[in-house]
Amino acid sequence: VVGDDKFMEAFDAFVYKVALPHMKKRLLECRRSSENANDNESENMVFYYQRPPTIRIQPGPSNRYVRTHRDSDYGHQDGELNFWVPFTDINETKTTLWAESYPNADDYHSVDANVGQIIAFHGTTCRHYVPPNPTEATRISMDFRIGVKGYFDPKWMMKGTANDHTRREMCY
């Protein structure tokens, strides 16, 4: 996928036109609810997005699953937001991402997103997992993370982990 220029161009456009506006809006809403009520929406922010995204393929039927974890277990920082994009219909695979509502809530719920929908969640601190795929259909999804300058350090790396995600810096 890294060598697929057309896919990466489409991904970059998706990040710029969909994910970054969503993240900037959320950040501005948080700032407005705190002390900084005069934030300027036209102000450029610096974002660091994972490039290429991770493509997940889960053939079925299988007993294999993604264990319950926080992305911080793998060296991700609190200043990142996860974006999850399903490419297959949950009605076909009968399996999807499950996540907590907030850190340590222990209230796992299925993320019932359909093809064409995007879910943003704080996977660094909220535990999440994917159960086994019991069907003949293959579950496919894409995920990536975006950090924002001031909350995310692109040079930081947790001791004992490998930096397996490259990042692209973008002002928006």
Accessible surface in RSA format (square Angstrom, percent):
REM  Atomic radii and reference values for relative SASA: ProtOr
REM  Chains: A
REM  Algorithm: Lee & Richards
REM  Probe-radius: 1.40
REM  Slices: 20
REM RES _ NUM      All-atoms   Total-Side   Main-Chain    Non-polar    All polar
REM                ABS   REL    ABS   REL    ABS   REL    ABS   REL    ABS   REL
RES VAL A   1    99.00  65.1  55.98  50.7  43.03 103.7  58.34  50.7  40.66 110.3
RES VAL A   2   106.12  69.8  95.36  86.3  10.76  25.9  95.36  82.9  10.76  29.2
RES GLY A   3    71.15  87.7   0.00   N/A  71.15  87.7  42.60 116.9  28.56  64.0
RES ASP A   4    71.16  49.8  62.67  62.4   8.49  20.1  19.84  46.7  51.32  51.2
RES ASP A   5   101.50  71.1  95.94  95.5   5.56  13.1  24.70  58.1  76.80  76.6
RES LYS A   6   170.90  83.4 164.00 100.6   6.89  16.4 108.39  97.6  62.50  66.6
RES PHE A   7    58.99  29.5  52.98  32.8   6.01  15.6  58.10  35.2   0.89   2.6
RES MET A   8     7.51   3.9   7.51   5.0   0.00   0.0   7.51   6.4   0.00   0.0
RES GLU A   9   116.86  67.1 109.28  82.7   7.58  18.0  44.55  86.2  72.31  59.0
RES ALA A  10    62.80  57.7  49.44  76.3  13.37  30.4  57.77  81.4   5.03  13.3
RES PHE A  11     5.60   2.8   0.80   0.5   4.80  12.5   5.15   3.1   0.45   1.3
RES ASP A  12    23.57  16.5  22.77  22.7   0.80   1.9  15.47  36.4   8.10   8.1
RES ALA A  13    38.71  35.6  31.60  48.8   7.10  16.2  38.16  53.7   0.54   1.4
RES PHE A  14    45.47  22.7  39.31  24.3   6.16  16.0  44.68  27.1   0.78   2.2
RES VAL A  15     0.00   0.0   0.00   0.0   0.00   0.0   0.00   0.0   0.00   0.0
RES TYR A  16    98.54  46.0  98.12  55.8   0.42   1.1  57.50  43.2  41.04  50.6
RES LYS A  17   152.09  74.2 128.28  78.7  23.81  56.7  81.94  73.8  70.15  74.7
RES VAL A  18    63.77  42.0  57.55  52.1   6.22  15.0  60.76  52.8   3.01   8.2
RES ALA A  19     1.08   1.0   0.15   0.2   0.93   2.1   1.08   1.5   0.00   0.0
RES LEU A  20     0.00   0.0   0.00   0.0   0.00   0.0   0.00   0.0   0.00   0.0
RES PRO A  21    39.34  28.7  32.93  30.0   6.40  23.3  35.02  28.9   4.32  26.8
RES HIS A  22    73.24  40.0  67.13  46.7   6.12  15.6  52.19  53.8  21.05  24.5
RES MET A  23    11.14   5.8  11.14   7.4   0.00   0.0  11.14   9.5   0.00   0.0
RES LYS A  24    16.86   8.2  16.86  10.3   0.00   0.0   8.99   8.1   7.87   8.4
RES LYS A  25   128.36  62.6 123.74  75.9   4.62  11.0  71.37  64.2  56.99  60.7
RES ARG A  26    97.08  40.8  95.93  48.9   1.16   2.8  26.32  36.0  70.76  42.9
RES LEU A  27    30.54  17.0  29.84  21.3   0.70   1.8  30.27  21.3   0.27   0.7
RES LEU A  28     6.68   3.7   6.68   4.8   0.00   0.0   6.68   4.7   0.00   0.0
RES GLU A  29    84.66  48.6  77.15  58.4   7.52  17.9  35.28  68.2  49.38  40.3
RES CYS A  30    84.00  63.5  76.04  84.8   7.96  18.7  25.16  63.7  58.83  63.4
RES ARG A  31    53.35  22.4  51.58  26.3   1.77   4.2  13.68  18.7  39.67  24.0
RES ARG A  32    93.08  39.1  78.00  39.8  15.09  35.9  44.48  60.8  48.60  29.5
RES SER A  33   100.95  85.3  58.18  77.6  42.77  98.5  52.18 111.1  48.77  68.3
RES SER A  34    66.07  55.8  42.79  57.1  23.29  53.6  46.54  99.1  19.53  27.4
RES GLU A  35   168.91  97.0 136.05 102.9  32.86  78.2  60.64 117.3 108.26  88.4
RES ASN A  36    81.52  56.2  74.48  72.0   7.04  17.0  14.92  35.9  66.60  64.4
RES ALA A  37    65.71  60.4  47.69  73.6  18.01  41.0  47.69  67.2  18.01  47.7
RES ASN A  38   148.67 102.5 119.83 115.8  28.84  69.4  39.19  94.3 109.49 105.8
RES ASP A  39    33.48  23.5  16.92  16.8  16.56  39.2   2.87   6.8  30.61  30.5
RES ASN A  40    86.30  59.5  78.73  76.1   7.57  18.2  27.98  67.4  58.32  56.4
RES GLU A  41   110.61  63.5  99.25  75.1  11.36  27.0  29.88  57.8  80.74  65.9
RES SER A  42    90.48  76.5  61.27  81.8  29.21  67.3  56.04 119.3  34.44  48.2
RES GLU A  43    71.95  41.3  62.59  47.4   9.36  22.3  35.24  68.2  36.71  30.0
RES ASN A  44   104.85  72.3  83.13  80.3  21.72  52.3  15.87  38.2  88.98  86.0
RES MET A  45    10.36   5.4   5.25   3.5   5.12  12.2  10.22   8.7   0.15   0.2
RES VAL A  46    28.34  18.6  25.57  23.2   2.77   6.7  25.57  22.2   2.77   7.5
RES PHE A  47     0.00   0.0   0.00   0.0   0.00   0.0   0.00   0.0   0.00   0.0
RES TYR A  48    17.67   8.3  17.67  10.1   0.00   0.0   5.88   4.4  11.79  14.5
RES TYR A  49     0.00   0.0   0.00   0.0   0.00   0.0   0.00   0.0   0.00   0.0
RES GLN A  50     0.46   0.3   0.46   0.3   0.00   0.0   0.02   0.0   0.44   0.3
RES ARG A  51    54.06  22.7  50.50  25.7   3.56   8.5   4.70   6.4  49.35  29.9
RES PRO A  52    37.14  27.1  33.33  30.4   3.81  13.9  33.33  27.5   3.81  23.7
RES PRO A  53     8.95   6.5   0.00   0.0   8.95  32.5   0.00   0.0   8.95  55.6
RES THR A  54    30.82  21.9  26.05  26.4   4.77  11.4  26.37  35.4   4.45   6.7
RES ILE A  55    55.21  31.4  30.32  22.6  24.89  60.0  30.32  21.8  24.89  67.5
RES ARG A  56    93.27  39.2  88.60  45.2   4.67  11.1  26.90  36.8  66.37  40.2
RES ILE A  57   112.81  64.2  83.55  62.2  29.26  70.5  83.58  60.2  29.23  79.3
RES GLN A  58    19.49  10.9  17.97  13.1   1.52   3.6  18.04  38.4   1.45   1.1
RES PRO A  59    80.56  58.7  79.74  72.7   0.82   3.0  79.91  66.0   0.64   4.0
RES GLY A  60    17.76  21.9   0.00   N/A  17.76  21.9   0.78   2.1  16.98  38.0
RES PRO A  61    82.12  59.8  59.20  54.0  22.91  83.3  59.49  49.1  22.63 140.6
RES SER A  62    34.05  28.8  18.70  25.0  15.35  35.4  22.73  48.4  11.32  15.9
RES ASN A  63   135.77  93.6 123.46 119.3  12.30  29.6  32.08  77.2 103.69 100.2
RES ARG A  64   194.12  81.5 187.93  95.8   6.19  14.7  72.52  99.1 121.60  73.7
RES TYR A  65   140.60  65.6 112.09  63.8  28.51  74.2  67.28  50.6  73.32  90.4
RES VAL A  66    57.74  38.0  53.93  48.8   3.81   9.2  57.63  50.1   0.11   0.3
RES ARG A  67   121.33  50.9 116.70  59.5   4.63  11.0  62.54  85.5  58.80  35.6
RES THR A  68    59.11  42.0  46.17  46.8  12.94  30.8  26.23  35.2  32.88  49.7
RES HIS A  69    20.18  11.0  16.54  11.5   3.64   9.3   9.56   9.9  10.62  12.4
RES ARG A  70    64.35  27.0  63.97  32.6   0.38   0.9  12.31  16.8  52.04  31.5
RES ASP A  71     3.88   2.7   3.88   3.9   0.00   0.0   0.51   1.2   3.37   3.4
RES SER A  72    39.21  33.1  33.22  44.3   5.99  13.8  22.44  47.8  16.76  23.5
RES ASP A  73    68.11  47.7  42.68  42.5  25.43  60.1  20.04  47.2  48.07  47.9
RES TYR A  74   110.47  51.6  96.05  54.6  14.43  37.5  81.92  61.6  28.55  35.2
RES GLY A  75    15.06  18.6   0.00   N/A  15.06  18.6   3.07   8.4  11.99  26.9
RES HIS A  76    23.62  12.9  16.03  11.1   7.58  19.4   8.82   9.1  14.79  17.2
RES GLN A  77    30.08  16.8  24.40  17.8   5.69  13.5  16.27  34.6  13.81  10.5
RES ASP A  78    96.95  67.9  84.13  83.7  12.81  30.3  31.86  75.0  65.08  64.9
RES GLY A  79    12.65  15.6   0.00   N/A  12.65  15.6  10.12  27.8   2.53   5.7
RES GLU A  80     2.52   1.4   0.57   0.4   1.96   4.7   1.53   3.0   0.99   0.8
RES LEU A  81    15.79   8.8  15.79  11.3   0.00   0.0  15.79  11.1   0.00   0.0
RES ASN A  82     4.22   2.9   4.22   4.1   0.00   0.0   0.58   1.4   3.64   3.5
RES PHE A  83     2.73   1.4   2.73   1.7   0.00   0.0   2.73   1.7   0.00   0.0
RES TRP A  84    12.77   5.1  12.77   6.2   0.00   0.0   9.46   5.0   3.31   5.4
RES VAL A  85    13.21   8.7  13.21  12.0   0.00   0.0  13.21  11.5   0.00   0.0
RES PRO A  86     6.59   4.8   6.16   5.6   0.43   1.6   6.16   5.1   0.43   2.7
RES PHE A  87    83.12  41.6  63.78  39.5  19.34  50.3  64.16  38.9  18.96  54.3
RES THR A  88    28.79  20.5  21.45  21.7   7.34  17.5  24.09  32.4   4.70   7.1
RES ASP A  89    47.87  33.5  46.45  46.2   1.43   3.4   9.49  22.3  38.38  38.3
RES ILE A  90    36.41  20.7  33.83  25.2   2.58   6.2  35.49  25.6   0.92   2.5
RES ASN A  91    99.40  68.6  91.35  88.3   8.06  19.4  22.94  55.2  76.47  73.9
RES GLU A  92   108.26  62.2  94.68  71.6  13.58  32.3  36.59  70.8  71.67  58.5
RES THR A  93     0.94   0.7   0.94   1.0   0.00   0.0   0.18   0.2   0.76   1.1
RES LYS A  94   131.84  64.3 104.80  64.3  27.04  64.4  79.82  71.8  52.02  55.4
RES THR A  95     5.76   4.1   0.20   0.2   5.57  13.3   3.55   4.8   2.21   3.3
RES THR A  96     5.56   4.0   4.86   4.9   0.70   1.7   4.40   5.9   1.15   1.7
RES LEU A  97     9.11   5.1   9.11   6.5   0.00   0.0   9.11   6.4   0.00   0.0
RES TRP A  98    79.08  31.7  79.08  38.3   0.00   0.0  75.17  40.1   3.91   6.3
RES ALA A  99     3.71   3.4   3.71   5.7   0.00   0.0   3.71   5.2   0.00   0.0
RES GLU A 100     7.34   4.2   0.00   0.0   7.34  17.5   0.00   0.0   7.34   6.0
RES SER A 101    68.27  57.7  36.02  48.1  32.25  74.3  24.43  52.0  43.84  61.4
RES TYR A 102   136.99  64.0 136.10  77.4   0.89   2.3  94.00  70.6  43.00  53.0
RES PRO A 103    62.66  45.7  53.86  49.1   8.80  32.0  53.86  44.5   8.80  54.7
RES ASN A 104   101.92  70.3  81.16  78.4  20.76  50.0  26.76  64.4  75.16  72.6
RES ALA A 105    23.65  21.7   0.92   1.4  22.73  51.7   4.01   5.6  19.64  52.0
RES ASP A 106   100.35  70.3  78.01  77.6  22.34  52.8  17.69  41.6  82.65  82.4
RES ASP A 107    61.85  43.3  47.43  47.2  14.42  34.1  41.06  96.6  20.79  20.7
RES TYR A 108    59.64  27.8  36.42  20.7  23.22  60.4  33.93  25.5  25.71  31.7
RES HIS A 109    78.09  42.7  75.02  52.1   3.07   7.9  55.69  57.4  22.40  26.1
RES SER A 110    32.89  27.8  20.84  27.8  12.06  27.8   4.72  10.0  28.18  39.5
RES VAL A 111    13.88   9.1  10.68   9.7   3.20   7.7  13.88  12.1   0.00   0.0
RES ASP A 112    90.88  63.7  66.62  66.3  24.25  57.4  29.41  69.2  61.47  61.3
RES ALA A 113     3.99   3.7   0.00   0.0   3.99   9.1   2.13   3.0   1.86   4.9
RES ASN A 114    74.42  51.3  74.42  71.9   0.00   0.0  19.69  47.4  54.73  52.9
RES VAL A 115    87.19  57.4  66.69  60.4  20.50  49.4  66.69  57.9  20.50  55.6
RES GLY A 116    68.27  84.2   0.00   N/A  68.27  84.2  39.36 108.0  28.91  64.7
RES GLN A 117    88.73  49.6  84.89  62.0   3.84   9.1  29.37  62.5  59.36  45.0
RES ILE A 118    60.80  34.6  35.00  26.1  25.80  62.2  35.00  25.2  25.80  70.0
RES ILE A 119    49.88  28.4  48.44  36.1   1.44   3.5  49.88  35.9   0.00   0.0
RES ALA A 120    27.37  25.2   4.71   7.3  22.66  51.5   4.71   6.6  22.66  60.0
RES PHE A 121    30.93  15.5  26.09  16.2   4.83  12.6  30.93  18.7   0.00   0.0
RES HIS A 122    56.97  31.1  52.79  36.7   4.19  10.7  43.63  45.0  13.34  15.5
RES GLY A 123     0.00   0.0   0.00   N/A   0.00   0.0   0.00   0.0   0.00   0.0
RES THR A 124     0.38   0.3   0.29   0.3   0.09   0.2   0.29   0.4   0.09   0.1
RES THR A 125    31.52  22.4  31.26  31.7   0.26   0.6  29.62  39.8   1.91   2.9
RES CYS A 126     7.75   5.9   7.75   8.6   0.00   0.0   0.31   0.8   7.44   8.0
RES ARG A 127    54.45  22.9  54.45  27.8   0.00   0.0   9.04  12.4  45.42  27.5
RES HIS A 128    11.72   6.4  11.72   8.1   0.00   0.0   7.01   7.2   4.70   5.5
RES TYR A 129    50.99  23.8  50.69  28.8   0.30   0.8  26.67  20.0  24.32  30.0
RES VAL A 130     9.05   6.0   9.05   8.2   0.00   0.0   9.05   7.9   0.00   0.0
RES PRO A 131    33.29  24.3  31.11  28.4   2.18   7.9  33.29  27.5   0.00   0.0
RES PRO A 132    52.48  38.2  47.45  43.3   5.03  18.3  47.45  39.2   5.03  31.2
RES ASN A 133     0.00   0.0   0.00   0.0   0.00   0.0   0.00   0.0   0.00   0.0
RES PRO A 134    84.20  61.4  57.74  52.6  26.46  96.2  63.51  52.4  20.69 128.6
RES THR A 135    25.81  18.4  19.21  19.5   6.61  15.7  25.81  34.7   0.00   0.0
RES GLU A 136   147.05  84.4 124.94  94.5  22.11  52.6  66.39 128.4  80.66  65.9
RES ALA A 137    30.32  27.9  18.19  28.1  12.13  27.6  28.56  40.2   1.76   4.7
RES THR A 138    49.16  35.0  40.67  41.2   8.49  20.2  18.79  25.2  30.36  45.9
RES ARG A 139    10.39   4.4  10.39   5.3   0.00   0.0   6.00   8.2   4.39   2.7
RES ILE A 140    54.35  30.9  54.00  40.2   0.35   0.9  54.00  38.9   0.35   1.0
RES SER A 141     1.06   0.9   1.06   1.4   0.00   0.0   0.28   0.6   0.78   1.1
RES MET A 142    11.02   5.7  11.02   7.3   0.00   0.0  10.68   9.1   0.34   0.5
RES ASP A 143    10.29   7.2  10.29  10.2   0.00   0.0   7.65  18.0   2.64   2.6
RES PHE A 144     0.14   0.1   0.00   0.0   0.14   0.4   0.00   0.0   0.14   0.4
RES ARG A 145    11.63   4.9  11.63   5.9   0.00   0.0   0.26   0.4  11.37   6.9
RES ILE A 146     0.00   0.0   0.00   0.0   0.00   0.0   0.00   0.0   0.00   0.0
RES GLY A 147     0.00   0.0   0.00   N/A   0.00   0.0   0.00   0.0   0.00   0.0
RES VAL A 148     6.42   4.2   6.42   5.8   0.00   0.0   6.42   5.6   0.00   0.0
RES LYS A 149   126.79  61.9 114.52  70.3  12.27  29.2  62.45  56.2  64.33  68.5
RES GLY A 150    73.56  90.7   0.00   N/A  73.56  90.7  39.52 108.4  34.04  76.2
RES TYR A 151   122.31  57.1 100.75  57.3  21.56  56.1  79.70  59.9  42.61  52.5
RES PHE A 152    16.86   8.4   6.67   4.1  10.18  26.5   8.24   5.0   8.62  24.7
RES ASP A 153    69.64  48.8  65.82  65.5   3.81   9.0  26.95  63.4  42.69  42.6
RES PRO A 154    56.49  41.2  35.31  32.2  21.18  77.0  35.76  29.5  20.73 128.8
RES LYS A 155   188.57  92.0 156.68  96.1  31.89  75.9 106.49  95.8  82.08  87.4
RES TRP A 156   117.52  47.2  98.08  47.5  19.44  45.6  77.90  41.5  39.62  64.3
RES MET A 157   103.93  53.8  80.82  53.5  23.11  55.0  82.24  69.9  21.69  28.7
RES MET A 158    63.23  32.7  60.18  39.8   3.05   7.3  40.49  34.4  22.73  30.1
RES LYS A 159   202.14  98.6 175.27 107.5  26.86  64.0 126.91 114.2  75.22  80.1
RES GLY A 160    83.50 103.0   0.00   N/A  83.50 103.0  42.31 116.1  41.19  92.2
RES THR A 161    36.68  26.1  18.01  18.3  18.67  44.5  23.41  31.4  13.27  20.1
RES ALA A 162    82.65  76.0  60.96  94.1  21.69  49.3  66.87  94.2  15.77  41.8
RES ASN A 163   106.94  73.7  72.50  70.1  34.44  82.9  18.36  44.2  88.58  85.6
RES ASP A 164   113.90  79.8  79.60  79.2  34.30  81.1  38.86  91.5  75.04  74.8
RES HIS A 165    31.93  17.5  28.31  19.7   3.62   9.3  18.04  18.6  13.89  16.2
RES THR A 166    91.58  65.1  85.05  86.2   6.53  15.6  84.99 114.2   6.59  10.0
RES ARG A 167    64.77  27.2  31.80  16.2  32.97  78.5  19.32  26.4  45.46  27.5
RES ARG A 168    97.37  40.9  93.55  47.7   3.82   9.1  23.69  32.4  73.68  44.7
RES GLU A 169   108.99  62.6  84.37  63.8  24.61  58.6  23.41  45.3  85.58  69.9
RES MET A 170    41.48  21.5  35.80  23.7   5.68  13.5  41.48  35.3   0.00   0.0
RES CYS A 171    69.81  52.8  52.77  58.9  17.04  40.1  16.39  41.5  53.43  57.6
RES TYR A 172    59.06  27.6  51.35  29.2   7.71  20.1  29.95  22.5  29.11  35.9
END  Absolute sums over single chains surface
CHAIN  1 A     9926.7       8021.1       1905.7       5298.4       4628.4
END  Absolute sums over all chains
TOTAL          9926.7       8021.1       1905.7       5298.4       4628.4
